[in-house]
Every structure is written in C-alpha cells, then in structure tokens.
Amino acid sequence: MSDRPPTTTAPQPAAALPAQSPPVDPAARPGQRVAPAGRLSWWHGDQGEGARRNLALIGVLVALIVIGALTRSDLYTDPDWVWDNVLSILKLASVVGVVTVGMTFVIIGGGIDLSVGAIVALAGVWCTTVATQSYGAAGMVFSALTVGVAVGLVNGVLIAYGRLVPFIATLAMLVAARGLAAQISGKQTQVSTNDVINGIASTNLLGVPLLVFILAAVVAAGWVLLNRTTFGRRTVAVGGNPEAARLAGIDVRRHTVLLYALSGLCCGIAAIMLTAQATSAQAAMANLYELDAIAAAIIGGTLLSGGRGTIIGSLLGVVIFATITNLFAINGLTTEAQNMVKGGIIVAAVLVQQVQFRSLTQFLARNRATTA
C-alpha cells in the first residue's frame, strides 16, 4: 500500500446546458410559417393571409371613395345621393358578381372558363323564347338554369374526360354558344313579357334592390360551399396538386365536371338577373363578362394556377371594378379610359401574386435546405 494520502477530486462544474429550442408544433407542415404566440397569432400566419388581403381591398375601396369625394364634392355632400349611388354600384356589380362566384370555384380548381358570357347569353335567349315564356316565370327560370348547367357539364366532360385544355375547350364553347344563341333568336332582340321576371330588377326589399339580395345569397352559399364542406376542400386539393388529390382518393375528373356545372349554374342565375334588368335578351348580351369575372377573381387573390382563393375577395374585386366604372361615369370620362385603368389593375394584381409566390417558393426552399 502507498503511504501517500488519498487525494480527493474536486467536483467539476456542471456543463452549461444548451439553450432549449422553442417547441415544435407536430401538426405544422414543412415550410409552413409559424405564427407568433398571442391572441392575434392567426393574423400573422398563413390563416390570416386572406383576411389581410381582404382588408387591403377594403382600403382600395375607401381610397376610391375618397377620390370620388374630392373630384365631385358637390355630389358627395348630398347623403341621399350617396346612398342611391352605393345601391347603384351594388346593383351594377350584382350580375357579374354571381358569375364571378362560379368562376372563382373553377379557377381554384385549376381551370378557366372563357365561355361564361356566352352561357349567360344562351340561357337568356333560351328562356325568353315565345315557347318558354308560355310556361310562365317558373318555366323561364327552370330553362335558364337547365341550359347553364347543361353547357357547364359539356365543358367539364370535354376537359375532364376528353382531356382538352380548359382554355381551348371553353374558347370553343364561347363561339358555339354565341352562335347557337344567334340562331335561336334569329339575330333579333327577344322581349321578356313576364311581369314577375321583369319585376326582379325593379323590386326593392327594405330599400335595397332584390338583385343585391340575390347576389348576397349566392355569395353566402358559395362561401359555405368553399369553406365549410368537403366539396370546397376537394376543390382546393384538386387545384393545388391534382395527382396528390387523385392518390388521396378524390375522383379528380368527376370533381372537375362538377366545378364547370357549378359555373354554368351561376351563369343561369345571372341570365335571369340580366334579362330582368333589360326586359329582353339577345345573343350579344353579357359581352366580355368572362374577362370581368376573371379579373375580379384575380384582384380578390385567386391564383390563376389554382389551389387558393376566397369568395369574399372575389366579391370585393367585383365591387372595386364597379366602383371604378361609377367613378369614371360621374366624372364624365370615357369607357376607353376605364378599360385602360382596369387593364393596369389586372397586370398589377398578377405581378403582386407572382412576387408573393416566388417569395413563398424561396422560403420553402431555404427551409428544406436548413432541415437537410
């Protein structure tokens, strides 16, 4: 044994523990932005993107109203005129707004429909023939809705089962439907003699035109269908990634047919509303409605590539265009100037979407690289 006294080892200081990383949400998808904690955490995350965009659109509307008040202060100082002007804007936006609801579903589902204006014309002409009017208002409404759904089904079948590009299929339908409407009407204006149908445009409920209530009902139904049903979730899935949707068990082709049928149904409703406003129908009615509907959907935040969009945003887009038209009208500006301004707004909206999509793509790429 050694005579050296036993040595005691001094206790070593405990190593500093690494800083604890914040907890990871197991339900979060790769690349998904995590919102900060707090009551308004949803506002800063992906869930609040639609609300932020809609708030920006409301800001645009307020700016247009301010411009109108500055340029025509003599009119905006009259409260009665202001209220009547608001109702005029909503009434002007009602028909295009109904068409835009159906268009929004189609675009979110990854398609496009260039034939909506022609479908409105065909449904309007068909429901105002002498034979159809003999069945009364119910017969006219049934005819318009049936024609709209039938033409939409043809579009959907050609695209889903015939594998035609939506642009080509609906462009061909645009020409064919206009031609059929001209053939049925003999290139003449058909007058609606039904007082019930004609009264839709002149009837007010609680001081608000009935056309505005119809628009509100269609928008509410579209919002519920998109946000609170399986059909809406499948629409977003099909538009975002059709192959992934197919592997998940969704019948993509059948769903595509239903989307175009829904667009045709909205066109049938719009045909009744437009016929009531003009008390007549002709093959040239609803001209360029397809461009107005697509533009309103884009302004409202619907991606042309599909997979994202909101009904409320599309409605705000329609109201913005109607407000611009009204603003130009009260200032005595030409229609050509209106079209140039609308074209600039559409280009700006698409550029903003591209910048946002590119930023999101770069964010996801950086996230995957960091994870790897």
C-alpha positions as CSV (number, residue, x, y, z in Angstrom):
1,M,0.0,0.0,0.0
2,S,1.2,3.5,-0.7
3,D,1.9,6.0,2.1
4,R,0.5,8.9,0.0
5,P,-2.6,10.3,1.5
6,P,-5.7,9.8,-0.6
7,T,-6.5,12.6,-2.9
8,T,-9.9,14.0,-3.3
9,T,-11.1,15.1,-6.7
10,A,-12.7,18.5,-6.7
11,P,-16.2,18.4,-8.2
12,Q,-16.2,19.8,-11.7
13,P,-18.7,22.5,-12.6
14,A,-21.7,21.1,-14.5
15,A,-21.6,21.8,-18.1
16,A,-23.9,24.5,-19.3
17,L,-27.0,23.1,-20.9
18,P,-27.7,24.2,-24.4
19,A,-30.5,26.7,-24.7
20,Q,-33.8,25.0,-25.1
21,S,-35.3,25.5,-28.5
22,P,-38.9,26.5,-28.8
23,P,-41.4,23.7,-29.0
24,V,-42.2,22.5,-32.5
25,D,-45.8,22.1,-33.5
26,P,-46.2,18.4,-34.6
27,A,-49.1,19.4,-36.8
28,A,-47.2,22.0,-38.7
29,R,-46.4,21.2,-42.3
30,P,-42.8,21.6,-43.6
31,G,-42.3,25.1,-44.8
32,Q,-45.4,26.4,-43.1
33,R,-45.0,29.8,-41.4
34,V,-45.4,29.6,-37.6
35,A,-47.4,32.5,-36.2
36,P,-46.2,34.3,-33.1
37,A,-48.0,33.5,-29.9
38,G,-50.7,35.7,-28.8
39,R,-54.4,36.5,-29.3
40,L,-53.9,37.6,-32.9
41,S,-51.4,34.8,-33.8
42,W,-53.6,33.6,-36.6
43,W,-53.4,37.1,-38.2
44,H,-49.7,36.9,-38.8
45,G,-49.7,33.3,-40.1
46,D,-51.0,31.6,-43.2
47,Q,-54.5,31.5,-41.9
48,G,-54.7,35.3,-41.8
49,E,-53.5,35.8,-45.3
50,G,-57.0,36.0,-46.8
51,A,-58.1,38.5,-44.1
52,R,-55.1,40.7,-44.7
53,R,-55.7,40.7,-48.4
54,N,-59.4,41.5,-47.9
55,L,-58.5,44.3,-45.6
56,A,-56.2,45.7,-48.3
57,L,-59.1,45.5,-50.8
58,I,-61.3,47.4,-48.4
59,G,-58.6,50.0,-48.2
60,V,-58.6,50.3,-52.0
61,L,-62.4,50.8,-51.9
62,V,-62.0,53.6,-49.3
63,A,-59.4,55.3,-51.4
64,L,-61.7,55.2,-54.5
65,I,-64.5,56.8,-52.4
66,V,-62.1,59.5,-51.2
67,I,-61.1,60.2,-54.8
68,G,-64.8,60.5,-55.8
69,A,-65.5,62.8,-52.9
70,L,-62.5,65.0,-53.9
71,T,-63.4,65.1,-57.6
72,R,-67.2,65.5,-57.1
73,S,-67.6,67.1,-53.8
74,D,-70.9,68.7,-55.0
75,L,-72.4,65.2,-55.2
76,Y,-70.9,63.6,-52.2
77,T,-72.2,66.3,-49.9
78,D,-75.8,65.0,-50.5
79,P,-76.5,62.0,-48.2
80,D,-79.4,60.8,-50.3
81,W,-77.3,60.8,-53.5
82,V,-74.5,58.9,-51.7
83,W,-76.9,56.2,-50.6
84,D,-78.5,55.9,-54.1
85,N,-75.0,55.8,-55.6
86,V,-74.0,52.9,-53.3
87,L,-77.1,51.0,-54.3
88,S,-76.3,51.7,-58.0
89,I,-72.8,50.3,-57.6
90,L,-74.1,47.2,-55.9
91,K,-76.8,46.7,-58.5
92,L,-74.2,47.2,-61.2
93,A,-72.0,44.5,-59.6
94,S,-74.8,42.0,-58.9
95,V,-74.8,40.1,-62.3
96,V,-71.1,40.0,-62.7
97,G,-70.7,39.1,-59.1
98,V,-72.9,36.0,-59.5
99,V,-70.8,34.9,-62.5
100,T,-67.6,35.6,-60.6
101,V,-68.6,33.2,-57.8
102,G,-68.7,30.3,-60.3
103,M,-65.5,31.5,-61.9
104,T,-63.7,31.5,-58.6
105,F,-64.5,27.9,-58.0
106,V,-63.3,26.9,-61.5
107,I,-60.0,28.8,-61.1
108,I,-59.4,27.5,-57.6
109,G,-59.9,24.0,-59.0
110,G,-57.1,24.6,-61.6
111,G,-59.2,25.5,-64.6
112,I,-60.5,28.5,-66.5
113,D,-63.9,29.3,-68.1
114,L,-63.9,31.7,-71.1
115,S,-67.5,30.8,-72.0
116,V,-69.4,32.3,-69.1
117,G,-70.6,35.3,-71.0
118,A,-71.8,33.2,-73.9
119,I,-73.6,30.8,-71.5
120,V,-75.4,33.8,-70.0
121,A,-76.4,34.9,-73.4
122,L,-77.6,31.5,-74.5
123,A,-79.5,30.9,-71.3
124,G,-81.1,34.4,-71.6
125,V,-82.1,33.9,-75.2
126,W,-83.5,30.4,-74.5
127,C,-85.6,31.5,-71.6
128,T,-87.1,34.4,-73.5
129,T,-88.4,32.4,-76.5
130,V,-92.2,32.5,-77.0
131,A,-92.5,28.8,-76.2
132,T,-90.6,29.1,-73.0
133,Q,-92.4,32.3,-71.8
134,S,-95.7,30.5,-72.3
135,Y,-94.8,28.4,-69.2
136,G,-94.6,31.5,-67.0
137,A,-91.8,32.7,-64.7
138,A,-91.1,29.2,-63.3
139,G,-90.6,27.9,-66.8
140,M,-88.2,30.7,-67.7
141,V,-86.2,30.2,-64.5
142,F,-86.0,26.5,-65.0
143,S,-85.0,26.9,-68.6
144,A,-82.2,29.3,-67.8
145,L,-80.8,27.2,-65.0
146,T,-81.0,24.0,-67.0
147,V,-79.3,25.5,-70.0
148,G,-76.5,26.9,-67.9
149,V,-75.9,23.6,-66.1
150,A,-76.0,21.6,-69.3
151,V,-73.5,23.8,-71.1
152,G,-71.3,23.7,-68.0
153,L,-71.5,19.9,-68.0
154,V,-70.4,19.8,-71.6
155,N,-67.4,22.0,-70.8
156,G,-66.5,19.7,-67.8
157,V,-66.8,16.5,-69.8
158,L,-64.6,17.8,-72.6
159,I,-62.0,18.9,-70.2
160,A,-62.0,16.0,-67.7
161,Y,-62.7,13.1,-70.0
162,G,-61.8,14.5,-73.4
163,R,-58.6,15.8,-71.9
164,L,-58.9,19.1,-73.7
165,V,-57.0,22.1,-72.3
166,P,-59.6,24.3,-70.4
167,F,-58.6,27.4,-72.4
168,I,-59.3,25.7,-75.7
169,A,-62.5,23.9,-74.6
170,T,-64.1,26.9,-73.2
171,L,-63.0,29.1,-76.0
172,A,-64.7,26.8,-78.5
173,M,-67.8,26.8,-76.3
174,L,-67.7,30.6,-76.3
175,V,-68.0,30.7,-80.1
176,A,-70.5,27.8,-80.2
177,A,-72.8,29.2,-77.5
178,R,-72.9,32.7,-79.1
179,G,-73.7,31.1,-82.5
180,L,-76.5,29.0,-81.0
181,A,-78.0,32.0,-79.3
182,A,-77.9,34.0,-82.5
183,Q,-79.6,31.0,-84.3
184,I,-82.3,30.7,-81.8
185,S,-83.1,34.4,-81.7
186,G,-82.7,35.0,-85.4
187,K,-80.2,37.7,-84.5
188,Q,-83.1,39.7,-83.0
189,T,-83.7,41.1,-79.5
190,Q,-86.3,38.9,-77.7
191,V,-88.5,40.9,-75.3
192,S,-89.5,39.5,-72.0
193,T,-93.2,39.9,-71.4
194,N,-93.4,38.2,-68.0
195,D,-94.0,40.8,-65.2
196,V,-92.6,38.5,-62.5
197,I,-89.2,38.2,-64.2
198,N,-89.1,41.9,-65.2
199,G,-90.0,42.8,-61.7
200,I,-86.9,41.3,-60.3
201,A,-84.8,44.3,-61.3
202,S,-87.3,46.9,-60.1
203,T,-88.3,45.3,-56.7
204,N,-86.8,46.6,-53.5
205,L,-86.8,45.0,-50.1
206,L,-86.2,47.3,-47.2
207,G,-85.0,49.9,-49.6
208,V,-82.4,47.6,-51.2
209,P,-82.7,46.2,-54.7
210,L,-83.7,42.5,-55.0
211,L,-80.7,41.9,-57.3
212,V,-78.4,42.8,-54.4
213,F,-80.1,40.2,-52.2
214,I,-79.7,37.6,-54.9
215,L,-76.0,38.4,-55.1
216,A,-75.7,38.2,-51.3
217,A,-77.4,34.8,-51.3
218,V,-75.2,33.4,-54.0
219,V,-72.0,34.7,-52.3
220,A,-73.1,33.3,-48.9
221,A,-73.9,29.9,-50.5
222,G,-70.5,29.9,-52.3
223,W,-68.6,30.8,-49.1
224,V,-70.2,28.0,-47.2
225,L,-69.6,25.6,-50.0
226,L,-65.9,26.5,-50.3
227,N,-65.0,26.8,-46.6
228,R,-67.4,24.5,-44.8
229,T,-67.9,21.5,-47.0
230,T,-65.9,18.5,-48.3
231,F,-66.6,19.8,-51.8
232,G,-64.7,23.0,-51.1
233,R,-61.7,21.2,-49.6
234,R,-61.6,18.9,-52.6
235,T,-61.7,21.9,-54.9
236,V,-58.6,23.4,-53.2
237,A,-56.8,20.0,-53.3
238,V,-57.5,19.4,-57.0
239,G,-56.4,22.9,-57.9
240,G,-53.2,22.7,-55.7
241,N,-52.0,19.2,-56.8
242,P,-54.3,17.0,-59.0
243,E,-52.0,14.0,-58.8
244,A,-51.8,14.2,-55.0
245,A,-55.6,14.6,-54.9
246,R,-56.1,11.5,-57.0
247,L,-53.8,9.5,-54.8
248,A,-55.8,10.7,-51.8
249,G,-58.9,9.1,-53.2
250,I,-60.5,12.1,-54.9
251,D,-62.2,11.5,-58.3
252,V,-60.5,14.4,-60.0
253,R,-62.3,14.1,-63.3
254,R,-65.8,13.9,-61.7
255,H,-65.0,16.9,-59.5
256,T,-63.8,18.9,-62.5
257,V,-67.1,18.2,-64.2
258,L,-69.0,19.4,-61.1
259,L,-67.0,22.6,-61.0
260,Y,-67.9,23.6,-64.5
261,A,-71.5,22.6,-63.9
262,L,-71.5,24.9,-60.9
263,S,-70.1,27.7,-63.0
264,G,-72.9,27.1,-65.5
265,L,-75.5,27.2,-62.7
266,C,-74.2,30.7,-61.7
267,C,-74.4,31.8,-65.4
268,G,-78.1,30.6,-65.5
269,I,-78.9,32.7,-62.4
270,A,-77.1,35.7,-63.9
271,A,-79.0,35.3,-67.2
272,I,-82.3,35.7,-65.3
273,M,-81.0,38.8,-63.5
274,L,-79.7,40.4,-66.7
275,T,-82.9,39.6,-68.6
276,A,-84.8,41.3,-65.8
277,Q,-82.7,44.4,-66.0
278,A,-83.0,44.8,-69.8
279,T,-86.5,43.2,-70.0
280,S,-85.1,41.4,-73.1
281,A,-82.3,39.1,-74.2
282,Q,-80.1,38.8,-77.3
283,A,-77.1,36.9,-78.5
284,A,-74.7,39.8,-77.8
285,M,-75.6,40.2,-74.1
286,A,-73.1,39.7,-71.3
287,N,-70.2,40.6,-73.7
288,L,-66.8,40.3,-72.1
289,Y,-68.3,39.1,-68.8
290,E,-65.6,36.3,-68.7
291,L,-62.9,38.9,-68.6
292,D,-64.6,40.9,-65.8
293,A,-65.1,37.7,-63.8
294,I,-61.5,36.5,-64.2
295,A,-60.2,40.0,-63.4
296,A,-62.3,40.2,-60.2
297,A,-61.2,36.8,-59.0
298,I,-57.6,37.7,-59.6
299,I,-57.9,41.0,-57.8
300,G,-59.5,39.1,-54.9
301,G,-56.5,36.9,-54.5
302,T,-57.4,33.8,-56.5
303,L,-54.3,32.2,-58.0
304,L,-54.5,31.5,-61.7
305,S,-52.5,28.3,-61.1
306,G,-55.3,27.1,-58.8
307,G,-55.3,25.9,-55.2
308,R,-56.1,29.3,-53.5
309,G,-58.8,31.8,-53.5
310,T,-61.7,33.3,-51.5
311,I,-65.3,34.1,-52.3
312,I,-65.2,37.3,-50.3
313,G,-62.1,38.5,-52.0
314,S,-63.7,37.9,-55.4
315,L,-66.8,39.9,-54.3
316,L,-64.6,42.8,-53.3
317,G,-62.8,42.6,-56.6
318,V,-66.2,42.9,-58.4
319,V,-67.2,45.9,-56.2
320,I,-63.9,47.6,-56.9
321,F,-64.4,47.4,-60.6
322,A,-68.0,48.6,-60.3
323,T,-66.8,51.5,-58.2
324,I,-64.2,52.4,-60.8
325,T,-66.8,52.3,-63.5
326,N,-69.1,54.5,-61.4
327,L,-66.2,56.9,-60.5
328,F,-65.4,57.4,-64.2
329,A,-69.0,57.8,-65.1
330,I,-69.7,60.6,-62.6
331,N,-66.6,62.4,-63.8
332,G,-67.6,62.1,-67.4
333,L,-64.6,60.0,-68.5
334,T,-64.7,57.7,-71.5
335,T,-65.1,53.9,-71.5
336,E,-61.7,53.6,-73.2
337,A,-60.1,55.2,-70.1
338,Q,-61.9,52.8,-67.9
339,N,-60.7,49.8,-69.8
340,M,-57.1,51.1,-69.7
341,V,-57.3,51.5,-65.9
342,K,-58.8,48.1,-65.4
343,G,-56.1,46.5,-67.6
344,G,-53.4,48.2,-65.4
345,I,-55.1,46.9,-62.3
346,I,-55.1,43.3,-63.6
347,V,-51.4,43.5,-64.5
348,A,-50.5,44.9,-61.1
349,A,-52.5,42.2,-59.3
350,V,-50.8,39.4,-61.3
351,L,-47.4,40.9,-60.7
352,V,-48.1,41.0,-56.9
353,Q,-49.2,37.4,-56.9
354,Q,-46.0,36.3,-58.8
355,V,-43.8,38.2,-56.3
356,Q,-45.6,36.6,-53.3
357,F,-45.5,33.1,-54.9
358,R,-41.8,33.5,-55.7
359,S,-41.1,34.6,-52.1
360,L,-43.0,31.7,-50.7
361,T,-41.1,29.3,-53.0
362,Q,-37.8,30.7,-51.9
363,F,-38.9,30.4,-48.2
364,L,-39.8,26.7,-48.7
365,A,-36.5,26.0,-50.5
366,R,-34.5,27.6,-47.7
367,N,-36.5,25.7,-45.1
368,R,-35.8,22.4,-46.8
369,A,-32.1,23.2,-47.1
370,T,-31.9,24.1,-43.4
371,T,-33.7,20.9,-42.4
372,A,-31.4,18.8,-44.6
